[in-house]
Amino acid sequence: MDMKPLLEALGGGAGLVLSGVLVVVLVLIVWAFWQGRSVEFWPPRIGAQPGHPEAADDEAAPRESDPTSEALPVGARPDRVFDTRDALGFYQAIAPNYDQRNSVNLLATHMEVITRIEAIRAAKAGLRVLDLGGGTGQNVATYFFNDCNIRWTYVDFCPGMADQLQQHLAGRPLYNRLRVHVEDISRIHLRVAPKSHDVILLNLVLSSMPQLPDFARIATLLAPGGTLIISDINPLYTSAHPLYQARAGDGTQVAMRTHMVQPLEVVTRAREAGLQLSDMTQIGSADISYSFVAVFESAARQRRKAQVRKDEESSTW
């Protein structure tokens, strides 16, 4: 846009007028941010104030391209949007339909976690797994349904999810070696003995929590040489697709605004708890990966593995 004719028309006062306009724009932006409104610079737009019906419409609008969500009719909006502080209500509502999620990247994430467990299982016959926030168990726990030696301790704060898990495994060999705790994972250290599990899973759980759990408490539940496996959604993906939506048992559409999980923060918290990152894998496209799978081990175990490698290298000379 050519500003020259406008400046000529304003004459010597052009600078003052433009300065005044700039001040007004800055005041509007500050005012919008102070009220929690969204601001878009192009095309210029200031969103509705949070809590206003228009804002609710914006927040509730589903992202049709989100493959973690159950397919909804174009233009459909959730009847209710939950916060992670009410994740229990959200998961209780969708428990009957939870297993309808079947995106390629979601299944690939579960398979990566299973592969990690299998690798550990191959070296330890009586593997003891602590599955924190295990959901219905459809995609991970049920993979080991026919294993007569593995011990599976399941924890989830949602009774509906625990019911689904037990229906999936009823009559299977794993069911006889299954312990179920309907409990918040932040309190499970009060019900599970220290150093009692070889593998602890946090599989796609952290993004449903308002804040990260106490990794130091979780680490106390690991047996010597144990492994912590964490998978969750890439934060860039969460930013692009913040709503996890599904159909509730009563047929209504509900969604939860998920928490953005930063892998670096997870690694830092785990290190502070005495665990070291041994491997991290990304799932999905190279542009914006869908999820990450991180494997943590105790520092002592990593030292032992390093010594084994050193001994093997020495034997080759």
N, C-alpha and C positions, 0 to 999 in steps of 0.2 A: 504494500500500500504506500502511495506517494504522500508524504506528510508535508511537502513543501508548500502547496496552496494553503493548507490550514495554518502553518506557521506564519506565512505572509499576511493572512487575514488577521491574526492575533497581534501582529506587530511586535512592539517591544515587550508586551506582557506575556509573550508566548512562554517564556521560561517559568514565570510564576504560575500560569495556568496549568502547565504540564506537571509542575511540582505539586500543585494542589491535587490534581487527579491522582498522581502516584501515592500521595499521602492517604487519600480516601481508599484506594485499592488496598494498601497495606493494612489500614485499619479494619477493612472488611475481612481480609484474610485472617488477621489475628483474632478478630471476633468469632469467625467461623471455627477456627481451631479451638478456641477457649470453650465453645459450646459442644465440641466433639463432632462437629459436622465434617463431612468429606469435602475436599476442595479439588476441583479439576481445572487445570490452567488452560487446556485447549481440547474441545471447545470450553469456554469459561462456564463453570457451574459450581455452585455451592449446594451441597446436599442438605437434606432435611435434618433437623436436630434429633439425636437419638431419643427414642421413646415416642416420637411423633408417628402417626399412622403411615406417612409416606416413607419414613426411615425404616419402619418395620417391613414394608413392601420390598424395599431395596435389599435389606438383609436376608429376607426369606427367599429371594429369587434363586431358584436352583441353577446350578451350572450344568447345562445339558451335556457338556463334554466330559464330565467327571466320571471315569469308568469305575470308581469305587461305589457309586450310587446305583441303586436299583433303577432301571429304565423307567422314566415317567413320561406321560404325554407332554408334547411340546407346549410350553407355557404354563405347565402345572406348578403350583407353589405349595410348599409344605404348610400344613395346617398349624404346626407349632414348631418353633425353633428353640432347642435346648442349649444351655450353656454347659461347659464341662463340669461345673459345680453341681449340676443335676444330671450327670452322666448315668447314674443309677436309674433314674426315671426314664431316660431315653432308651437304655438297653433293655430294661424290663418291658417297655412298650414294643420294641421290635424283635424280641427274642424268638417269637414263632416264625419270623421271616428272615432272621439274621443270615441264614445259610443261602439265601437267594443271591447274595453277592458272588459274582464269579468272573470278575475281570481277569484278563490275562496276567497283568502285572501283580494283582493281588495273589493269584495262585502261584506265580513265580516266586513271590516273597515267601509264601508258606513252604514251597519246595526247597528253597535255599536253607531255611531253618531246619527242615527235616534232614537234609543232607548233612548239616553240621551235627545233628544229634546222632545220625547213623554212624558217622565217622568215630564219634566217641563211644557209641554202643559197640562197635566192632572190637574195641580194645578193653571193654569192661562188660562182662556178662550181666551182672546184677545191677544195671544202671538205675540210679534213683533220680527222677526228674521232678522238679518243683515248677509247676506251670502257673505263673502269676498272671491273673487276668485272662484265664484260658478260654473265655467265651463258651461256645457250644462244643468246642473241641473237634469240630467237623473236619478241619483241614490239617491239624497236626496230631492231636492225641489219638484220633481214630486211625491214623496211619499205622500205629503200633498195636492195633486191636488184637492181633493174634500172637503177640509176644508173651510168652509164659514166664519170663524172667524179669522184665523191666518193671520197676515200681513207679507209679505216677501219682503225684500229689497235686491236686487241682485246687486252685483258689480263684474265686470270683465273687464280687459283692452282689451279684444279681441272681436271685433265686431262679428266675426264668431261664437264664443261661445254664445254670447248674442242672436244671431239670432236663434241658435239651441234651446236655452231655451224657447224662445217665441213660437216657433213652437210646442214644447212639451206641453206647457200649454195653448195654444190658445183654447178658448171656455170652459175652465174648471173654476170652482169657484175661485180657487186661482189666476187665471189670473186677475180677477177684483180687487184683493188686492195685486198686484205685482207692485213694482217700480224697474225699471232697470236703472243702471248707468254704462255706458261704461267708466270706469275710472280706473286709477292705485289705488290700495288700499292705497298707501302711501299718497294719496291726498283726500281720501274720507271724511276725517274730515271737509273738506271745503264745502261739499255738503250734509252732514247728520248732523242733530242737535245733540248737546250733550245730553247725558242721555236719548236717544230716543229708545233704543232697549233692550229687555229682554234677548235675546240670540244673541251672535256673534259667527259665525263659521269661522274657518280657516281650511277647510277640504282638506288635501293633497295639500296644497298651498306652504308652506315654502320651500320645497325642489326644487321648481321651481323658487325661488328668489335668487339673488346673495348674499343677506344678510337678516337677520331677520328684520322685520318691527319695527316701533316705537310702542311698546306695551303701552306706556303711552298715546299716542294719541288714540289708539284703546280703551283703558279703559275708556276714557272720553265719549265714545259713549254708554256705558252701563248704563241702568237705575239703580236706587238704587235696590240692591238685584239681579242684573243681573248675567249672567253666560257666560263665554268665553269657547268655546269648540275647542280644537286644535287636529287634527290628522295629522300624517305624517309618513314617512317611517323610520324604524329603521336604525340608521347609519351603523350598521354592514351589514345590507342587502344592503344599498346603496353602501357600499364599494365593496361588491361582485357583484353587478349589477348596475354599475354607469350610464348606458345608458338606457334612456326611449325612446323606438322606436315605431314607428307607420307608417301607410301608409298615405301619404298626399293626398289631394283631387285630385291632378293630377296623382296619381298612383305611384309616386316615394316613396322610403323608406327614412324616415328621423328619426333622433334621437336627443335627448337633453341630455347632460351630467348634471345630477342633482346635487344639492347642498346637502351636508351631514348635516342633522339636529340633533343636540345633545339635547335630552330631558332635561338634566340638565341645559343647557343654556336657553332653553325655560322657564323652571320653574324659573330660576334666573331673567330673563327679566320680566316675569309676576309679580314676587314678588316686583321688583323695581317699577312696575307700580301700586302697591297697591292691587294686586290680590293674592289670596292664593290657592294653589293646594288642591283640595278636593278629587280627585280620578284620578288614571291613570291605564289604561288597556292595555295589550299587545295582539296583534293579530298574530296568526301564531304558528309555531312550537316552542318548548322550546329551541332548540339549537340556532337558529337565528330567532327571531320573525320578522314578516313582517312589522308591524307598531305598533304605540302606539296611544292611545286616551287619552288626558289629559283634565280634567275639572277644571276650575278656577272660584272662586267666590270672591266677595269683602270681605275684612276683617270684615266689619260690618255684612254682612250676616252670615259669619261663627260664629261670636260671638252670633248672635241671635239663630242659630241652636244649639250651645253649651248650651245656656241658656235653650232652649226648652228641650234638653236631660236631663239637670240637674233637671228641674222641673218634668219631667216624672219619673226620678229615685226617686225623693223625694216623689212623690205621691204613689209609690209602698210600701213605708215603713209604 
